[in-house]
Amino acid sequence: MMVVTEEDRKKVKEYLKEAVKATERVVEEQAHIRDILNTLKADHDIPPKISRKIMSAMRKGNAPEIKEENEMIEDLFEIVG
């Protein structure tokens, strides 16, 4: 560990304080997302699992790829059963 001087100790402490604050923001944002998903479920009967998949596709910008995969899955289900 390279914490030698008192200045180093102060820097490490400040970095860790900032990391704790960032973690708290993440937790708050996750709670906000859960609230949104619960509202979608309650108001529009959209399951959270589906909402999360759509959110992921929107964020990644890979909706066409997901649609293609789902079509392939549907085709395979028709074959097997």
C-alpha angles and dihedrals in degrees: 000000000000101000101123111140132047087248089057090051091052092049092049091049092050093048090051092048089053090048090053090051091049090050090051090052090051091052091049092049091049089053089050090052090051089052091052092048091049090051091050089050095046099041101033106017092240110151115235090234090060093044091053091051091051091046090052092049091048091050094046095038092226102123094128091054091050092048090052092049091049091050090052090050091050091049091051092049089054090053096048099037 
